[in-house]
C-alpha cells in the first residue's frame, strides 16, 4: 500500500500536483446496492412513484454527481469528463436495485471518485424518490469495480 499523498511533511492537507503527469485515457466503474421493501420494488417497477420514473431521475442525478465530484470531495481535481453513464440491475426476488456508474476522461488523474460519487448520488436519489412509501431502505456495498489507465495501471475488484 502506498503512502498518503494529500498531506505534506507537516501534516497539512493539499491537492496533489498532477502538472507533470501525462494525459491518458482513463475510466472507472463503481457500483452500489439499495435494498427495498416489496412495496417499493413493485412501485418502482410499475412506475407508480409519484415523483416520476425512478430509474430515469436517478440516472440523470448520477450523471450530474459525476460532474460535480470536485465540488463535494475537497482534494479532487475538477475533471473534464468525456463520458458518464449510469445503469441499473434489479433483483425482484431479493428486492434490490444495483446501480453501476462509469466515468471516463482523457486527463492527468483518474475518475474513480467520479464513478463512486455518481453511483452514490444515484442510490440516494432512489431513496429520496421512494421514501414516502418506506424509509427502511438500505444502501450498501458502494465500491470501485474497475479502473483503467494512469500510472498505477488497471484495477479490477
C-alpha positions in Angstrom: 0.0 0.0 0.0 1.4 3.4 -0.9 1.7 6.4 1.4 -1.0 9.1 1.7 -0.4 11.7 -0.9 -2.7 14.5 0.2 -0.6 15.6 3.2 2.7 17.3 3.3 5.6 16.5 5.7 3.9 18.8 8.4 0.6 17.0 8.1 -1.1 19.8 6.1 -3.6 18.8 3.5 -3.1 19.8 -0.1 -4.2 18.9 -3.6 -1.7 16.7 -5.4 0.2 18.4 -8.2 -0.6 16.5 -11.4 1.0 19.1 -13.7 3.9 16.7 -14.6 1.7 13.7 -15.4 0.9 12.6 -19.0 -2.6 12.9 -20.3 -4.0 9.4 -20.8 -7.4 7.8 -21.4 -8.9 6.8 -18.0 -12.1 5.1 -17.0 -13.7 3.8 -13.8 -16.8 1.9 -12.9 -18.4 1.8 -9.4 -21.5 0.0 -8.1 -23.7 0.0 -5.1 -27.0 -1.5 -4.0 -30.2 -0.4 -2.3 -32.4 -3.0 -0.7 -36.1 -2.0 -0.6 -39.4 -3.4 0.6 -41.6 -5.5 -1.7 -44.0 -2.5 -1.8 -41.2 -0.2 -3.0 -39.9 -2.7 -5.6 -43.4 -3.1 -7.0 -44.0 0.6 -7.2 -40.6 1.3 -8.9 -41.1 -1.5 -11.4 -44.7 -0.5 -12.0 -43.7 3.2 -12.4 -46.1 4.2 -9.7 -43.8 6.5 -7.8 -45.4 9.9 -7.5 -42.1 11.8 -8.1 -41.7 10.2 -11.5 -39.7 7.4 -13.2 -37.2 6.4 -10.5 -34.6 5.0 -12.9 -34.7 8.0 -15.3 -34.4 10.5 -12.5 -31.7 8.6 -10.6 -29.8 8.1 -13.9 -29.7 11.8 -14.5 -28.8 12.5 -10.9 -25.9 10.0 -11.0 -24.5 11.6 -14.1 -24.8 15.0 -12.5 -23.0 13.6 -9.5 -20.0 12.6 -11.6 -19.8 16.1 -13.0 -19.8 17.8 -9.5 -17.4 15.4 -7.7 -14.7 18.0 -7.2 -17.3 20.3 -5.5 -18.0 17.6 -2.9 -14.7 15.9 -2.3 -12.2 18.5 -1.1 -9.0 17.2 -2.7 -10.5 16.0 -6.0 -9.3 17.7 -9.2 -12.0 19.2 -11.4 -12.1 16.9 -14.5 -13.5 17.3 -17.9 -15.3 14.1 -18.4 -15.6 12.6 -21.8 -18.4 10.2 -20.8 -20.6 9.3 -17.8 -23.3 6.7 -17.7 -25.5 5.1 -15.1 -27.4 1.8 -15.4 -29.4 -0.4 -13.1 -29.9 -4.0 -12.4 -32.9 -5.2 -10.4 -33.3 -8.4 -8.4 -37.0 -8.7 -7.9 -36.7 -11.7 -5.6 -34.2 -10.0 -3.3 -35.9 -6.6 -3.6 -32.7 -4.9 -4.5 -31.5 -2.4 -7.1 -27.8 -2.3 -8.1 -26.5 0.9 -9.6 -23.5 0.9 -12.0 -21.8 4.2 -12.8 -19.0 4.5 -15.3 -17.0 7.7 -15.9 -14.2 8.4 -18.3 -11.8 11.2 -19.3 -8.6 12.0 -21.2 -6.6 13.5 -18.3 -3.8 13.6 -15.8 -5.7 12.0 -12.9 -8.2 9.1 -12.6 -12.0 9.1 -12.4 -12.6 6.7 -9.6 -14.1 9.3 -7.3 -16.4 10.5 -10.1 -17.7 6.9 -10.6 -18.1 6.4 -6.9 -19.9 9.7 -6.5 -22.2 9.0 -9.4 -23.2 5.7 -8.0 -23.8 7.2 -4.6 -25.9 10.0 -5.8 -28.0 7.7 -8.0 -28.6 5.5 -4.9 -29.5 8.5 -2.8 -32.0 9.6 -5.5 -33.7 6.2 -5.5 -34.0 6.6 -1.7 -35.4 10.1 -2.0 -37.9 9.2 -4.6 -39.2 6.2 -2.6 -39.0 7.3 1.0 -42.7 8.3 1.1 -43.6 4.6 0.7 -41.0 3.2 3.1 -37.9 4.7 4.8 -36.4 1.4 5.7 -34.2 1.1 2.5 -30.6 0.1 3.0 -27.8 1.5 0.8 -24.7 -0.7 0.8 -21.7 -2.1 -0.9 -20.6 1.0 -2.8 -17.3 0.2 -4.3 -15.0 0.6 -7.2 -15.4 -2.3 -9.6 -12.6 -1.5 -12.0 -10.5 1.3 -13.4 -8.2 1.6 -16.4 -5.4 4.0 -17.3 -2.9 6.0 -15.4 0.4 5.4 -13.8 -0.9 2.8 -11.3 -2.4 0.7 -14.1 -5.6 -1.2 -14.3 -7.6 -2.5 -11.3 -10.4 -5.0 -11.0 -12.2 -5.7 -7.8 
